[in-house]
Every structure is written in C-alpha cells, then in structure tokens.
Amino acid sequence: MTKNQADAVFVAVIGDIRGSRELADRSEAQREFKQVVNSLNDEFPDSSIASQFTVTTGDEFQVLLREATDAVEAVVSVSDRFHPARLRFGIGVGALDTQLNPNQAIGMDGPCFHRAREAIEAAEVAGAWVRVDGWSSELVAHVNSMFDLVQCVREDWTDRQAQFARALKEEGTQKRVVERFDISKSTVSESLSAGHVQEVRNAETSLGKRLQTALEEERA
C-alpha cells in the first residue's frame, strides 16, 4: 500500500435489490441489474472511480469512489434506471486497509467498506432506500432522515413520472423531453409537477453536497 493510499479517504457504496427473492422473474431482474451497474463504469469519469462498479452477487454491487457527491449520484442513477424495482444502498466513508484494486470492487477491506456494509444492513432493518455511515452522528441522522423523505416521494412515482424524471436529468430541459417523447409540453410539465421531481432532484443534490463538504473538512 502506498503512503498516498494510506492517507486517503474513500467512499464505498453497496447496493442491492429489495425483496429480490420475491420477484416474478428474478433472473431477468438480475441480468438487467448487472447491465445497469456495469454501464456506470462508462458514464462516471475515471477520476471519480477508485475501484469499478462491480456486481458481487446476482443482486448486489459495490463500488469505491473518491467523492461523496459521486456516491449519491450513483445511488440516484441506479435507482432511476431500475424503477419500479425498489433498491437499497449503504454509503460508507473511511480509509482502505488493503491494496486498492482499481478493476473491481472486491477483495478489499477497510473502514469505508465496513461502514457501507453496516449502512446497508441498517437500511434493510428500516426498510429504507439509503443509509450512510462514517460521518458525524448528527450529520448521519440528518442525512438518513432526509433520504427517507425523498424515498417517500420517489416510491409514489408512476412509471411515466419516473420515465420523465430520468429523461429530464439526461436531457436538461423540459423542451427536450417533449421532443424526445413527441408529446405535449403540458403532459410533461404536469407529470413532473405531480411527482415533485424538481424538489426530489434538489434534495438529492443537496444531500450529496452536504456529505461532500463534511468529507472535504475531514481531509483538510
């Protein structure tokens, strides 16, 4: 292990499918899950990924990232693409005790992974979408409760609202969403408004920034 790595702080993310054993077609869900997870390796910049998005079992993945904002973005991206299946995630911050494996997020150990595992186990107990661990207890409690509020809104999204929410994130404007689906502006606007999509996106971005600020303070 290099000295730079020994001093580094990483953000580990573990995600899995909630209730995967009860899915009507579990093998198809696992195939789609793997495809979605692997696609993120091409979409996130190499500088953001310390160890690549890796499916570790049929319905679980791990990734080691350098920034908290990217961890929240990963959670959001996978969740957006896998709607309406419900997922859960654990985000843990901390050091890495073993040699970094940049090619796949397996065979490594350290506080970042321990905390991510503890976080996803806490999410399972609570029936939650996201849990975080490794930051101050006050920040963890605040962020977890805010993620719960976002979860309440997201889980009420219809398929159409989720489709438009993802498209808006990719396209950037409602006008381009309208053009993409060749439908009326009012249909898109009303669907996004009813799903409180902008409020959800604002909250997700804010949570990532809050965790990132605390991470940078720790590194300073």
PyMOL CGO cylinders between C-alpha atoms (Angstrom):
from pymol import cmd
from pymol.cgo import CYLINDER

trace = [
    CYLINDER, 0.00, 0.00, 0.00, 1.36, 3.41, -0.95, 0.3, 1, 1, 1, 1, 1, 1,
    CYLINDER, 1.36, 3.41, -0.95, 1.63, 6.26, 1.53, 0.3, 1, 1, 1, 1, 1, 1,
    CYLINDER, 1.63, 6.26, 1.53, -0.86, 8.29, -0.53, 0.3, 1, 1, 1, 1, 1, 1,
    CYLINDER, -0.86, 8.29, -0.53, -3.39, 5.47, -0.31, 0.3, 1, 1, 1, 1, 1, 1,
    CYLINDER, -3.39, 5.47, -0.31, -2.81, 5.04, 3.43, 0.3, 1, 1, 1, 1, 1, 1,
    CYLINDER, -2.81, 5.04, 3.43, -3.72, 8.70, 3.92, 0.3, 1, 1, 1, 1, 1, 1,
    CYLINDER, -3.72, 8.70, 3.92, -6.69, 8.63, 1.55, 0.3, 1, 1, 1, 1, 1, 1,
    CYLINDER, -6.69, 8.63, 1.55, -10.36, 8.68, 2.46, 0.3, 1, 1, 1, 1, 1, 1,
    CYLINDER, -10.36, 8.68, 2.46, -12.72, 6.80, 0.16, 0.3, 1, 1, 1, 1, 1, 1,
    CYLINDER, -12.72, 6.80, 0.16, -16.48, 6.46, -0.20, 0.3, 1, 1, 1, 1, 1, 1,
    CYLINDER, -16.48, 6.46, -0.20, -17.79, 2.92, -0.63, 0.3, 1, 1, 1, 1, 1, 1,
    CYLINDER, -17.79, 2.92, -0.63, -21.28, 2.20, -1.94, 0.3, 1, 1, 1, 1, 1, 1,
    CYLINDER, -21.28, 2.20, -1.94, -23.09, -1.12, -1.64, 0.3, 1, 1, 1, 1, 1, 1,
    CYLINDER, -23.09, -1.12, -1.64, -26.47, -1.55, -3.31, 0.3, 1, 1, 1, 1, 1, 1,
    CYLINDER, -26.47, -1.55, -3.31, -28.93, -4.37, -3.73, 0.3, 1, 1, 1, 1, 1, 1,
    CYLINDER, -28.93, -4.37, -3.73, -32.47, -5.18, -4.81, 0.3, 1, 1, 1, 1, 1, 1,
    CYLINDER, -32.47, -5.18, -4.81, -35.02, -5.16, -2.00, 0.3, 1, 1, 1, 1, 1, 1,
    CYLINDER, -35.02, -5.16, -2.00, -37.15, -8.31, -1.94, 0.3, 1, 1, 1, 1, 1, 1,
    CYLINDER, -37.15, -8.31, -1.94, -35.30, -9.84, -4.88, 0.3, 1, 1, 1, 1, 1, 1,
    CYLINDER, -35.30, -9.84, -4.88, -36.34, -13.36, -3.92, 0.3, 1, 1, 1, 1, 1, 1,
    CYLINDER, -36.34, -13.36, -3.92, -39.98, -12.41, -4.38, 0.3, 1, 1, 1, 1, 1, 1,
    CYLINDER, -39.98, -12.41, -4.38, -39.54, -11.05, -7.91, 0.3, 1, 1, 1, 1, 1, 1,
    CYLINDER, -39.54, -11.05, -7.91, -41.57, -12.85, -10.58, 0.3, 1, 1, 1, 1, 1, 1,
    CYLINDER, -41.57, -12.85, -10.58, -38.54, -13.15, -12.87, 0.3, 1, 1, 1, 1, 1, 1,
    CYLINDER, -38.54, -13.15, -12.87, -35.53, -12.87, -10.61, 0.3, 1, 1, 1, 1, 1, 1,
    CYLINDER, -35.53, -12.87, -10.61, -33.01, -13.98, -13.27, 0.3, 1, 1, 1, 1, 1, 1,
    CYLINDER, -33.01, -13.98, -13.27, -34.18, -11.28, -15.69, 0.3, 1, 1, 1, 1, 1, 1,
    CYLINDER, -34.18, -11.28, -15.69, -34.06, -8.67, -12.92, 0.3, 1, 1, 1, 1, 1, 1,
    CYLINDER, -34.06, -8.67, -12.92, -30.51, -9.72, -12.07, 0.3, 1, 1, 1, 1, 1, 1,
    CYLINDER, -30.51, -9.72, -12.07, -29.49, -9.51, -15.73, 0.3, 1, 1, 1, 1, 1, 1,
    CYLINDER, -29.49, -9.51, -15.73, -30.91, -6.01, -16.03, 0.3, 1, 1, 1, 1, 1, 1,
    CYLINDER, -30.91, -6.01, -16.03, -29.35, -5.00, -12.70, 0.3, 1, 1, 1, 1, 1, 1,
    CYLINDER, -29.35, -5.00, -12.70, -25.91, -6.14, -13.88, 0.3, 1, 1, 1, 1, 1, 1,
    CYLINDER, -25.91, -6.14, -13.88, -26.32, -4.24, -17.15, 0.3, 1, 1, 1, 1, 1, 1,
    CYLINDER, -26.32, -4.24, -17.15, -27.30, -1.03, -15.34, 0.3, 1, 1, 1, 1, 1, 1,
    CYLINDER, -27.30, -1.03, -15.34, -24.47, -1.27, -12.82, 0.3, 1, 1, 1, 1, 1, 1,
    CYLINDER, -24.47, -1.27, -12.82, -21.80, -2.05, -15.44, 0.3, 1, 1, 1, 1, 1, 1,
    CYLINDER, -21.80, -2.05, -15.44, -22.94, 0.87, -17.61, 0.3, 1, 1, 1, 1, 1, 1,
    CYLINDER, -22.94, 0.87, -17.61, -21.99, 3.31, -14.85, 0.3, 1, 1, 1, 1, 1, 1,
    CYLINDER, -21.99, 3.31, -14.85, -18.31, 2.48, -15.34, 0.3, 1, 1, 1, 1, 1, 1,
    CYLINDER, -18.31, 2.48, -15.34, -18.55, 4.15, -18.75, 0.3, 1, 1, 1, 1, 1, 1,
    CYLINDER, -18.55, 4.15, -18.75, -20.57, 7.12, -17.53, 0.3, 1, 1, 1, 1, 1, 1,
    CYLINDER, -20.57, 7.12, -17.53, -18.63, 8.21, -14.46, 0.3, 1, 1, 1, 1, 1, 1,
    CYLINDER, -18.63, 8.21, -14.46, -15.24, 9.83, -15.17, 0.3, 1, 1, 1, 1, 1, 1,
    CYLINDER, -15.24, 9.83, -15.17, -12.24, 7.63, -14.39, 0.3, 1, 1, 1, 1, 1, 1,
    CYLINDER, -12.24, 7.63, -14.39, -11.04, 10.24, -11.91, 0.3, 1, 1, 1, 1, 1, 1,
    CYLINDER, -11.04, 10.24, -11.91, -14.19, 9.64, -9.81, 0.3, 1, 1, 1, 1, 1, 1,
    CYLINDER, -14.19, 9.64, -9.81, -13.87, 5.85, -9.59, 0.3, 1, 1, 1, 1, 1, 1,
    CYLINDER, -13.87, 5.85, -9.59, -11.23, 4.36, -7.31, 0.3, 1, 1, 1, 1, 1, 1,
    CYLINDER, -11.23, 4.36, -7.31, -12.47, 0.81, -7.93, 0.3, 1, 1, 1, 1, 1, 1,
    CYLINDER, -12.47, 0.81, -7.93, -15.04, 0.00, -10.59, 0.3, 1, 1, 1, 1, 1, 1,
    CYLINDER, -15.04, 0.00, -10.59, -18.73, -0.73, -10.18, 0.3, 1, 1, 1, 1, 1, 1,
    CYLINDER, -18.73, -0.73, -10.18, -18.82, -4.49, -9.66, 0.3, 1, 1, 1, 1, 1, 1,
    CYLINDER, -18.82, -4.49, -9.66, -21.74, -6.90, -9.30, 0.3, 1, 1, 1, 1, 1, 1,
    CYLINDER, -21.74, -6.90, -9.30, -20.65, -9.11, -6.39, 0.3, 1, 1, 1, 1, 1, 1,
    CYLINDER, -20.65, -9.11, -6.39, -23.71, -11.39, -6.31, 0.3, 1, 1, 1, 1, 1, 1,
    CYLINDER, -23.71, -11.39, -6.31, -26.70, -11.61, -8.60, 0.3, 1, 1, 1, 1, 1, 1,
    CYLINDER, -26.70, -11.61, -8.60, -28.50, -8.75, -6.89, 0.3, 1, 1, 1, 1, 1, 1,
    CYLINDER, -28.50, -8.75, -6.89, -25.74, -6.76, -5.12, 0.3, 1, 1, 1, 1, 1, 1,
    CYLINDER, -25.74, -6.76, -5.12, -22.99, -4.42, -6.30, 0.3, 1, 1, 1, 1, 1, 1,
    CYLINDER, -22.99, -4.42, -6.30, -20.10, -2.50, -4.78, 0.3, 1, 1, 1, 1, 1, 1,
    CYLINDER, -20.10, -2.50, -4.78, -18.08, 0.48, -5.93, 0.3, 1, 1, 1, 1, 1, 1,
    CYLINDER, -18.08, 0.48, -5.93, -15.32, 2.54, -4.36, 0.3, 1, 1, 1, 1, 1, 1,
    CYLINDER, -15.32, 2.54, -4.36, -15.47, 6.24, -5.17, 0.3, 1, 1, 1, 1, 1, 1,
    CYLINDER, -15.47, 6.24, -5.17, -13.40, 9.27, -4.28, 0.3, 1, 1, 1, 1, 1, 1,
    CYLINDER, -13.40, 9.27, -4.28, -16.16, 11.78, -3.61, 0.3, 1, 1, 1, 1, 1, 1,
    CYLINDER, -16.16, 11.78, -3.61, -19.45, 11.75, -1.70, 0.3, 1, 1, 1, 1, 1, 1,
    CYLINDER, -19.45, 11.75, -1.70, -21.27, 13.66, -4.44, 0.3, 1, 1, 1, 1, 1, 1,
    CYLINDER, -21.27, 13.66, -4.44, -20.49, 10.81, -6.83, 0.3, 1, 1, 1, 1, 1, 1,
    CYLINDER, -20.49, 10.81, -6.83, -21.76, 8.27, -4.30, 0.3, 1, 1, 1, 1, 1, 1,
    CYLINDER, -21.76, 8.27, -4.30, -25.15, 9.97, -4.13, 0.3, 1, 1, 1, 1, 1, 1,
    CYLINDER, -25.15, 9.97, -4.13, -25.18, 10.33, -7.92, 0.3, 1, 1, 1, 1, 1, 1,
    CYLINDER, -25.18, 10.33, -7.92, -24.52, 6.58, -8.24, 0.3, 1, 1, 1, 1, 1, 1,
    CYLINDER, -24.52, 6.58, -8.24, -27.44, 5.80, -5.93, 0.3, 1, 1, 1, 1, 1, 1,
    CYLINDER, -27.44, 5.80, -5.93, -29.72, 8.10, -7.90, 0.3, 1, 1, 1, 1, 1, 1,
    CYLINDER, -29.72, 8.10, -7.90, -28.61, 6.80, -11.30, 0.3, 1, 1, 1, 1, 1, 1,
    CYLINDER, -28.61, 6.80, -11.30, -29.16, 3.14, -10.45, 0.3, 1, 1, 1, 1, 1, 1,
    CYLINDER, -29.16, 3.14, -10.45, -32.50, 3.89, -8.79, 0.3, 1, 1, 1, 1, 1, 1,
    CYLINDER, -32.50, 3.89, -8.79, -33.71, 5.94, -11.77, 0.3, 1, 1, 1, 1, 1, 1,
    CYLINDER, -33.71, 5.94, -11.77, -32.89, 3.19, -14.24, 0.3, 1, 1, 1, 1, 1, 1,
    CYLINDER, -32.89, 3.19, -14.24, -34.28, 0.34, -12.20, 0.3, 1, 1, 1, 1, 1, 1,
    CYLINDER, -34.28, 0.34, -12.20, -37.72, 1.78, -11.45, 0.3, 1, 1, 1, 1, 1, 1,
    CYLINDER, -37.72, 1.78, -11.45, -40.15, 0.41, -10.33, 0.3, 1, 1, 1, 1, 1, 1,
    CYLINDER, -40.15, 0.41, -10.33, -38.00, -2.17, -8.52, 0.3, 1, 1, 1, 1, 1, 1,
    CYLINDER, -38.00, -2.17, -8.52, -37.04, -0.97, -5.06, 0.3, 1, 1, 1, 1, 1, 1,
    CYLINDER, -37.04, -0.97, -5.06, -33.39, -0.84, -4.15, 0.3, 1, 1, 1, 1, 1, 1,
    CYLINDER, -33.39, -0.84, -4.15, -31.43, -0.10, -1.01, 0.3, 1, 1, 1, 1, 1, 1,
    CYLINDER, -31.43, -0.10, -1.01, -27.97, 1.36, -0.57, 0.3, 1, 1, 1, 1, 1, 1,
    CYLINDER, -27.97, 1.36, -0.57, -25.31, 1.80, 2.06, 0.3, 1, 1, 1, 1, 1, 1,
    CYLINDER, -25.31, 1.80, 2.06, -22.75, 4.60, 1.74, 0.3, 1, 1, 1, 1, 1, 1,
    CYLINDER, -22.75, 4.60, 1.74, -19.67, 4.45, 3.96, 0.3, 1, 1, 1, 1, 1, 1,
    CYLINDER, -19.67, 4.45, 3.96, -16.73, 6.82, 4.25, 0.3, 1, 1, 1, 1, 1, 1,
    CYLINDER, -16.73, 6.82, 4.25, -13.30, 5.94, 5.55, 0.3, 1, 1, 1, 1, 1, 1,
    CYLINDER, -13.30, 5.94, 5.55, -9.87, 4.52, 4.82, 0.3, 1, 1, 1, 1, 1, 1,
    CYLINDER, -9.87, 4.52, 4.82, -8.89, 1.42, 2.87, 0.3, 1, 1, 1, 1, 1, 1,
    CYLINDER, -8.89, 1.42, 2.87, -6.68, -1.07, 4.72, 0.3, 1, 1, 1, 1, 1, 1,
    CYLINDER, -6.68, -1.07, 4.72, -5.77, -3.30, 1.78, 0.3, 1, 1, 1, 1, 1, 1,
    CYLINDER, -5.77, -3.30, 1.78, -4.23, -2.71, -1.62, 0.3, 1, 1, 1, 1, 1, 1,
    CYLINDER, -4.23, -2.71, -1.62, -6.53, -0.83, -3.97, 0.3, 1, 1, 1, 1, 1, 1,
    CYLINDER, -6.53, -0.83, -3.97, -7.91, -2.92, -6.84, 0.3, 1, 1, 1, 1, 1, 1,
    CYLINDER, -7.91, -2.92, -6.84, -8.99, -0.40, -9.47, 0.3, 1, 1, 1, 1, 1, 1,
    CYLINDER, -8.99, -0.40, -9.47, -10.51, -3.02, -11.77, 0.3, 1, 1, 1, 1, 1, 1,
    CYLINDER, -10.51, -3.02, -11.77, -13.18, -4.47, -9.50, 0.3, 1, 1, 1, 1, 1, 1,
    CYLINDER, -13.18, -4.47, -9.50, -14.54, -3.61, -6.07, 0.3, 1, 1, 1, 1, 1, 1,
    CYLINDER, -14.54, -3.61, -6.07, -13.92, -6.98, -4.46, 0.3, 1, 1, 1, 1, 1, 1,
    CYLINDER, -13.92, -6.98, -4.46, -11.14, -8.43, -2.32, 0.3, 1, 1, 1, 1, 1, 1,
    CYLINDER, -11.14, -8.43, -2.32, -10.58, -5.17, -0.46, 0.3, 1, 1, 1, 1, 1, 1,
    CYLINDER, -10.58, -5.17, -0.46, -11.17, -4.28, 3.16, 0.3, 1, 1, 1, 1, 1, 1,
    CYLINDER, -11.17, -4.28, 3.16, -11.21, -1.26, 5.42, 0.3, 1, 1, 1, 1, 1, 1,
    CYLINDER, -11.21, -1.26, 5.42, -13.46, 1.11, 7.36, 0.3, 1, 1, 1, 1, 1, 1,
    CYLINDER, -13.46, 1.11, 7.36, -15.08, 2.50, 4.19, 0.3, 1, 1, 1, 1, 1, 1,
    CYLINDER, -15.08, 2.50, 4.19, -16.41, -0.95, 3.28, 0.3, 1, 1, 1, 1, 1, 1,
    CYLINDER, -16.41, -0.95, 3.28, -17.27, -1.87, 6.88, 0.3, 1, 1, 1, 1, 1, 1,
    CYLINDER, -17.27, -1.87, 6.88, -19.35, 1.28, 7.22, 0.3, 1, 1, 1, 1, 1, 1,
    CYLINDER, -19.35, 1.28, 7.22, -21.06, 0.79, 3.87, 0.3, 1, 1, 1, 1, 1, 1,
    CYLINDER, -21.06, 0.79, 3.87, -21.98, -2.76, 4.93, 0.3, 1, 1, 1, 1, 1, 1,
    CYLINDER, -21.98, -2.76, 4.93, -23.29, -1.55, 8.28, 0.3, 1, 1, 1, 1, 1, 1,
    CYLINDER, -23.29, -1.55, 8.28, -25.25, 1.15, 6.48, 0.3, 1, 1, 1, 1, 1, 1,
    CYLINDER, -25.25, 1.15, 6.48, -26.97, -1.19, 4.03, 0.3, 1, 1, 1, 1, 1, 1,
    CYLINDER, -26.97, -1.19, 4.03, -27.78, -3.60, 6.86, 0.3, 1, 1, 1, 1, 1, 1,
    CYLINDER, -27.78, -3.60, 6.86, -29.36, -0.68, 8.72, 0.3, 1, 1, 1, 1, 1, 1,
    CYLINDER, -29.36, -0.68, 8.72, -31.31, 0.18, 5.56, 0.3, 1, 1, 1, 1, 1, 1,
    CYLINDER, -31.31, 0.18, 5.56, -32.60, -3.39, 5.40, 0.3, 1, 1, 1, 1, 1, 1,
    CYLINDER, -32.60, -3.39, 5.40, -33.79, -3.29, 9.01, 0.3, 1, 1, 1, 1, 1, 1,
    CYLINDER, -33.79, -3.29, 9.01, -35.52, 0.07, 8.48, 0.3, 1, 1, 1, 1, 1, 1,
    CYLINDER, -35.52, 0.07, 8.48, -36.94, -0.73, 5.05, 0.3, 1, 1, 1, 1, 1, 1,
    CYLINDER, -36.94, -0.73, 5.05, -35.06, 2.33, 3.85, 0.3, 1, 1, 1, 1, 1, 1,
    CYLINDER, -35.06, 2.33, 3.85, -33.74, 3.43, 0.47, 0.3, 1, 1, 1, 1, 1, 1,
    CYLINDER, -33.74, 3.43, 0.47, -30.39, 4.82, 1.68, 0.3, 1, 1, 1, 1, 1, 1,
    CYLINDER, -30.39, 4.82, 1.68, -28.35, 4.83, 4.85, 0.3, 1, 1, 1, 1, 1, 1,
    CYLINDER, -28.35, 4.83, 4.85, -24.96, 6.49, 5.34, 0.3, 1, 1, 1, 1, 1, 1,
    CYLINDER, -24.96, 6.49, 5.34, -22.25, 5.88, 7.93, 0.3, 1, 1, 1, 1, 1, 1,
    CYLINDER, -22.25, 5.88, 7.93, -18.83, 7.24, 8.88, 0.3, 1, 1, 1, 1, 1, 1,
    CYLINDER, -18.83, 7.24, 8.88, -19.67, 10.94, 9.16, 0.3, 1, 1, 1, 1, 1, 1,
    CYLINDER, -19.67, 10.94, 9.16, -20.60, 12.64, 12.46, 0.3, 1, 1, 1, 1, 1, 1,
    CYLINDER, -20.60, 12.64, 12.46, -23.59, 11.12, 14.23, 0.3, 1, 1, 1, 1, 1, 1,
    CYLINDER, -23.59, 11.12, 14.23, -25.54, 14.37, 13.84, 0.3, 1, 1, 1, 1, 1, 1,
    CYLINDER, -25.54, 14.37, 13.84, -24.93, 14.53, 10.09, 0.3, 1, 1, 1, 1, 1, 1,
    CYLINDER, -24.93, 14.53, 10.09, -25.70, 10.83, 9.64, 0.3, 1, 1, 1, 1, 1, 1,
    CYLINDER, -25.70, 10.83, 9.64, -29.03, 11.20, 11.43, 0.3, 1, 1, 1, 1, 1, 1,
    CYLINDER, -29.03, 11.20, 11.43, -29.95, 14.28, 9.41, 0.3, 1, 1, 1, 1, 1, 1,
    CYLINDER, -29.95, 14.28, 9.41, -28.97, 12.83, 6.03, 0.3, 1, 1, 1, 1, 1, 1,
    CYLINDER, -28.97, 12.83, 6.03, -30.66, 9.50, 6.68, 0.3, 1, 1, 1, 1, 1, 1,
    CYLINDER, -30.66, 9.50, 6.68, -33.92, 11.20, 7.63, 0.3, 1, 1, 1, 1, 1, 1,
    CYLINDER, -33.92, 11.20, 7.63, -33.77, 13.38, 4.52, 0.3, 1, 1, 1, 1, 1, 1,
    CYLINDER, -33.77, 13.38, 4.52, -33.19, 10.34, 2.33, 0.3, 1, 1, 1, 1, 1, 1,
    CYLINDER, -33.19, 10.34, 2.33, -36.28, 8.81, 3.95, 0.3, 1, 1, 1, 1, 1, 1,
    CYLINDER, -36.28, 8.81, 3.95, -38.35, 11.82, 2.89, 0.3, 1, 1, 1, 1, 1, 1,
    CYLINDER, -38.35, 11.82, 2.89, -37.04, 11.60, -0.67, 0.3, 1, 1, 1, 1, 1, 1,
    CYLINDER, -37.04, 11.60, -0.67, -37.83, 7.88, -0.65, 0.3, 1, 1, 1, 1, 1, 1,
    CYLINDER, -37.83, 7.88, -0.65, -41.44, 8.58, 0.27, 0.3, 1, 1, 1, 1, 1, 1,
    CYLINDER, -41.44, 8.58, 0.27, -41.85, 10.75, -2.82, 0.3, 1, 1, 1, 1, 1, 1,
    CYLINDER, -41.85, 10.75, -2.82, -39.86, 8.58, -5.24, 0.3, 1, 1, 1, 1, 1, 1,
    CYLINDER, -39.86, 8.58, -5.24, -41.74, 5.42, -4.32, 0.3, 1, 1, 1, 1, 1, 1,
    CYLINDER, -41.74, 5.42, -4.32, -45.01, 7.11, -5.27, 0.3, 1, 1, 1, 1, 1, 1,
    CYLINDER, -45.01, 7.11, -5.27, -43.75, 7.92, -8.78, 0.3, 1, 1, 1, 1, 1, 1,
    CYLINDER, -43.75, 7.92, -8.78, -45.75, 6.34, -11.57, 0.3, 1, 1, 1, 1, 1, 1,
    CYLINDER, -45.75, 6.34, -11.57, -43.85, 4.69, -14.41, 0.3, 1, 1, 1, 1, 1, 1,
    CYLINDER, -43.85, 4.69, -14.41, -44.47, 7.80, -16.54, 0.3, 1, 1, 1, 1, 1, 1,
    CYLINDER, -44.47, 7.80, -16.54, -43.23, 10.18, -13.83, 0.3, 1, 1, 1, 1, 1, 1,
    CYLINDER, -43.23, 10.18, -13.83, -40.09, 8.10, -13.34, 0.3, 1, 1, 1, 1, 1, 1,
    CYLINDER, -40.09, 8.10, -13.34, -39.55, 8.00, -17.10, 0.3, 1, 1, 1, 1, 1, 1,
    CYLINDER, -39.55, 8.00, -17.10, -39.85, 11.77, -17.41, 0.3, 1, 1, 1, 1, 1, 1,
    CYLINDER, -39.85, 11.77, -17.41, -37.70, 12.35, -14.31, 0.3, 1, 1, 1, 1, 1, 1,
    CYLINDER, -37.70, 12.35, -14.31, -34.88, 10.31, -15.80, 0.3, 1, 1, 1, 1, 1, 1,
    CYLINDER, -34.88, 10.31, -15.80, -35.29, 11.93, -19.20, 0.3, 1, 1, 1, 1, 1, 1,
    CYLINDER, -35.29, 11.93, -19.20, -35.17, 15.42, -17.69, 0.3, 1, 1, 1, 1, 1, 1,
    CYLINDER, -35.17, 15.42, -17.69, -31.94, 14.54, -15.89, 0.3, 1, 1, 1, 1, 1, 1,
    CYLINDER, -31.94, 14.54, -15.89, -30.44, 13.30, -19.15, 0.3, 1, 1, 1, 1, 1, 1,
    CYLINDER, -30.44, 13.30, -19.15, -31.81, 15.99, -21.47, 0.3, 1, 1, 1, 1, 1, 1,
    CYLINDER, -31.81, 15.99, -21.47, -31.55, 19.01, -19.18, 0.3, 1, 1, 1, 1, 1, 1,
    CYLINDER, -31.55, 19.01, -19.18, -34.75, 20.81, -20.20, 0.3, 1, 1, 1, 1, 1, 1,
    CYLINDER, -34.75, 20.81, -20.20, -38.46, 20.02, -20.41, 0.3, 1, 1, 1, 1, 1, 1,
    CYLINDER, -38.46, 20.02, -20.41, -38.44, 21.16, -24.04, 0.3, 1, 1, 1, 1, 1, 1,
    CYLINDER, -38.44, 21.16, -24.04, -36.01, 18.41, -24.96, 0.3, 1, 1, 1, 1, 1, 1,
    CYLINDER, -36.01, 18.41, -24.96, -38.04, 15.85, -23.01, 0.3, 1, 1, 1, 1, 1, 1,
    CYLINDER, -38.04, 15.85, -23.01, -41.10, 16.90, -25.03, 0.3, 1, 1, 1, 1, 1, 1,
    CYLINDER, -41.10, 16.90, -25.03, -39.14, 16.45, -28.25, 0.3, 1, 1, 1, 1, 1, 1,
    CYLINDER, -39.14, 16.45, -28.25, -37.75, 13.11, -27.13, 0.3, 1, 1, 1, 1, 1, 1,
    CYLINDER, -37.75, 13.11, -27.13, -41.17, 11.59, -26.50, 0.3, 1, 1, 1, 1, 1, 1,
    CYLINDER, -41.17, 11.59, -26.50, -43.08, 13.65, -29.08, 0.3, 1, 1, 1, 1, 1, 1,
    CYLINDER, -43.08, 13.65, -29.08, -45.80, 14.61, -26.61, 0.3, 1, 1, 1, 1, 1, 1,
    CYLINDER, -45.80, 14.61, -26.61, -47.32, 17.84, -25.38, 0.3, 1, 1, 1, 1, 1, 1,
    CYLINDER, -47.32, 17.84, -25.38, -45.46, 20.22, -23.11, 0.3, 1, 1, 1, 1, 1, 1,
    CYLINDER, -45.46, 20.22, -23.11, -48.36, 20.20, -20.64, 0.3, 1, 1, 1, 1, 1, 1,
    CYLINDER, -48.36, 20.20, -20.64, -48.21, 16.41, -20.31, 0.3, 1, 1, 1, 1, 1, 1,
    CYLINDER, -48.21, 16.41, -20.31, -44.55, 16.54, -19.32, 0.3, 1, 1, 1, 1, 1, 1,
    CYLINDER, -44.55, 16.54, -19.32, -44.93, 19.59, -17.08, 0.3, 1, 1, 1, 1, 1, 1,
    CYLINDER, -44.93, 19.59, -17.08, -47.94, 18.25, -15.21, 0.3, 1, 1, 1, 1, 1, 1,
    CYLINDER, -47.94, 18.25, -15.21, -46.35, 14.83, -14.71, 0.3, 1, 1, 1, 1, 1, 1,
    CYLINDER, -46.35, 14.83, -14.71, -43.12, 16.29, -13.35, 0.3, 1, 1, 1, 1, 1, 1,
    CYLINDER, -43.12, 16.29, -13.35, -45.02, 18.68, -11.10, 0.3, 1, 1, 1, 1, 1, 1,
    CYLINDER, -45.02, 18.68, -11.10, -47.28, 15.95, -9.71, 0.3, 1, 1, 1, 1, 1, 1,
    CYLINDER, -47.28, 15.95, -9.71, -44.22, 13.82, -8.94, 0.3, 1, 1, 1, 1, 1, 1,
    CYLINDER, -44.22, 13.82, -8.94, -42.42, 16.73, -7.25, 0.3, 1, 1, 1, 1, 1, 1,
    CYLINDER, -42.42, 16.73, -7.25, -39.46, 15.82, -9.43, 0.3, 1, 1, 1, 1, 1, 1,
    CYLINDER, -39.46, 15.82, -9.43, -37.61, 19.13, -9.13, 0.3, 1, 1, 1, 1, 1, 1,
    CYLINDER, -37.61, 19.13, -9.13, -37.90, 19.04, -5.35, 0.3, 1, 1, 1, 1, 1, 1,
    CYLINDER, -37.90, 19.04, -5.35, -36.54, 15.49, -5.30, 0.3, 1, 1, 1, 1, 1, 1,
    CYLINDER, -36.54, 15.49, -5.30, -33.60, 16.43, -7.51, 0.3, 1, 1, 1, 1, 1, 1,
    CYLINDER, -33.60, 16.43, -7.51, -32.83, 19.48, -5.38, 0.3, 1, 1, 1, 1, 1, 1,
    CYLINDER, -32.83, 19.48, -5.38, -32.85, 17.35, -2.24, 0.3, 1, 1, 1, 1, 1, 1,
    CYLINDER, -32.85, 17.35, -2.24, -30.62, 14.67, -3.78, 0.3, 1, 1, 1, 1, 1, 1,
    CYLINDER, -30.62, 14.67, -3.78, -28.12, 17.26, -4.93, 0.3, 1, 1, 1, 1, 1, 1,
    CYLINDER, -28.12, 17.26, -4.93, -28.16, 19.00, -1.55, 0.3, 1, 1, 1, 1, 1, 1,
    CYLINDER, -28.16, 19.00, -1.55, -27.53, 15.74, 0.31, 0.3, 1, 1, 1, 1, 1, 1,
    CYLINDER, -27.53, 15.74, 0.31, -24.56, 14.94, -1.89, 0.3, 1, 1, 1, 1, 1, 1,
    CYLINDER, -24.56, 14.94, -1.89, -23.09, 18.39, -1.35, 0.3, 1, 1, 1, 1, 1, 1,
    CYLINDER, -23.09, 18.39, -1.35, -23.59, 18.21, 2.42, 0.3, 1, 1, 1, 1, 1, 1,
    CYLINDER, -23.59, 18.21, 2.42, -21.78, 14.88, 2.66, 0.3, 1, 1, 1, 1, 1, 1,
    CYLINDER, -21.78, 14.88, 2.66, -19.04, 16.19, 0.34, 0.3, 1, 1, 1, 1, 1, 1,
    CYLINDER, -19.04, 16.19, 0.34, -18.49, 19.30, 2.44, 0.3, 1, 1, 1, 1, 1, 1,
    CYLINDER, -18.49, 19.30, 2.44, -18.02, 17.18, 5.56, 0.3, 1, 1, 1, 1, 1, 1,
    CYLINDER, -18.02, 17.18, 5.56, -15.66, 14.85, 3.67, 0.3, 1, 1, 1, 1, 1, 1,
    CYLINDER, -15.66, 14.85, 3.67, -13.53, 17.76, 2.49, 0.3, 1, 1, 1, 1, 1, 1,
    CYLINDER, -13.53, 17.76, 2.49, -13.39, 19.13, 6.04, 0.3, 1, 1, 1, 1, 1, 1,
    CYLINDER, -13.39, 19.13, 6.04, -12.09, 15.75, 7.20, 0.3, 1, 1, 1, 1, 1, 1,
    CYLINDER, -12.09, 15.75, 7.20, -9.43, 15.73, 4.51, 0.3, 1, 1, 1, 1, 1, 1,
    CYLINDER, -9.43, 15.73, 4.51, -8.27, 19.28, 5.28, 0.3, 1, 1, 1, 1, 1, 1,
]
cmd.load_cgo(trace, "trace")
